[in-house]
Each structure stands twice: as C-alpha cells, then as structure tokens.
Amino acid sequence: MALDTEDPGPIQRVVSVFEKESSQFVKLIPLQHFSLEKYKATFDVPANDPSMHEFYEISPEHMPLFRDENIGFAFDEHIYYVECARIEKESSA
C-alpha cells in the first residue's frame, strides 16, 4: 500500500516481509543505509513516484543494494518489499 502523502509527518524507508505461502505480514525492518538515488537507479521507479513512496518488490538481483544492511533474506520463504513507513511521533507527556 502506498504511503499517505497528505500527512507530512516524517517517514523512514523499511523492508516489509511477508510469508510466501500465505502472504501474511511478518515484520518491518528499518533500513539504515538508504540512498534515494541508488534505490531509484536499482528499482524500476516511474516518473510519478520520484520519492519512492510506493512499494517495490525486492528480488535476489537487488542484493548488492542491501549488503550493508543486517537482513537475512530467505527468498524461498518470504516476499520482501522496500517501502515507506510513517515514523510514530513521540507524545510529550
């Protein structure tokens, strides 16, 4: 699902993980080394998504992009996407 661009709150790029058999959501993994220009050059990003707010499926050919991340990809068990997630704002109590 694409990010709601009407809310201007901060975002973070993440890898979303889903079970391959059931498509059930497993977890979000925050990306520590995201470079918009590198990701746009690697993924087929259309002109109408210059900030990569949509989600993009990760395949084994994309692995060089993730070499500095601590993610154990298991493509036989899971489906992975790079996408945006809204950062929860801390409440000042």
C-alpha positions as CSV (number, residue, x, y, z in Angstrom):
1,M,0.0,0.0,0.0
2,A,1.3,3.4,-0.9
3,L,2.2,6.0,1.7
4,D,-0.5,8.6,2.5
5,T,1.2,11.7,1.1
6,E,-1.3,14.1,2.7
7,D,0.2,13.6,6.1
8,P,3.6,15.4,6.0
9,G,5.0,13.6,9.1
10,P,8.4,12.0,8.9
11,I,9.0,8.8,7.0
12,Q,11.5,6.0,7.1
13,R,12.4,3.5,4.4
14,V,11.8,-0.1,5.5
15,V,11.8,-3.6,4.2
16,S,8.4,-5.2,4.7
17,V,8.4,-9.0,5.0
18,F,5.5,-11.4,4.1
19,E,5.1,-15.1,4.2
20,K,5.4,-16.5,0.7
21,E,2.8,-19.2,1.1
22,S,0.1,-17.2,2.9
23,S,1.1,-13.6,2.1
24,Q,0.7,-12.9,5.8
25,F,2.6,-9.9,7.1
26,V,5.7,-10.9,9.2
27,K,7.6,-7.7,10.1
28,L,9.1,-4.3,9.1
29,I,12.9,-3.9,9.0
30,P,14.1,-0.3,9.1
31,L,16.8,0.5,6.5
32,Q,19.9,2.0,8.0
33,H,21.7,2.9,4.7
34,F,19.0,4.3,2.4
35,S,20.1,6.4,-0.6
36,L,17.2,7.6,-2.7
37,E,19.3,8.0,-5.8
38,K,20.9,4.5,-5.5
39,Y,17.5,2.9,-4.9
40,K,15.9,4.7,-7.8
41,A,18.7,3.6,-10.1
42,T,18.3,-0.1,-9.0
43,F,14.4,-0.3,-9.0
44,D,12.2,0.5,-11.9
45,V,10.8,3.7,-10.3
46,P,8.2,5.5,-12.5
47,A,8.5,9.3,-13.0
48,N,5.3,9.8,-11.0
49,D,7.0,8.4,-7.8
50,P,10.2,10.4,-7.6
51,S,10.5,10.0,-3.8
52,M,9.7,6.2,-3.9
53,H,6.6,6.4,-1.8
54,E,5.2,3.3,-3.5
55,F,6.4,-0.2,-2.6
56,Y,8.9,-2.1,-4.7
57,E,9.4,-5.9,-4.6
58,I,13.0,-7.0,-3.7
59,S,14.5,-9.9,-5.7
60,P,17.9,-11.6,-5.5
61,E,19.2,-9.3,-8.2
62,H,18.8,-6.4,-5.8
63,M,21.1,-7.9,-3.1
64,P,24.1,-5.6,-3.8
65,L,21.9,-2.7,-2.6
66,F,21.3,-4.3,0.8
67,R,24.9,-5.6,1.5
68,D,25.3,-3.0,4.4
69,E,22.0,-4.0,6.0
70,N,21.7,-6.7,8.6
71,I,18.9,-8.6,6.8
72,G,18.9,-12.3,6.3
73,F,16.9,-12.7,3.1
74,A,15.2,-16.1,2.6
75,F,13.5,-15.8,-0.8
76,D,12.3,-19.3,-0.7
77,E,10.2,-18.5,2.4
78,H,9.4,-14.8,2.2
79,I,8.5,-11.9,-0.1
80,Y,10.2,-8.6,0.5
81,Y,9.3,-5.0,-0.4
82,V,11.1,-1.7,0.1
83,E,8.7,1.0,1.1
84,C,8.0,4.0,3.3
85,A,6.6,3.8,6.8
86,R,5.4,6.7,8.9
87,I,7.6,7.3,12.0
88,E,5.5,7.4,15.1
89,K,5.6,10.8,16.7
90,E,6.6,10.7,20.3
91,S,4.0,12.2,22.6
92,S,5.2,14.8,25.1
93,A,3.6,13.8,28.3
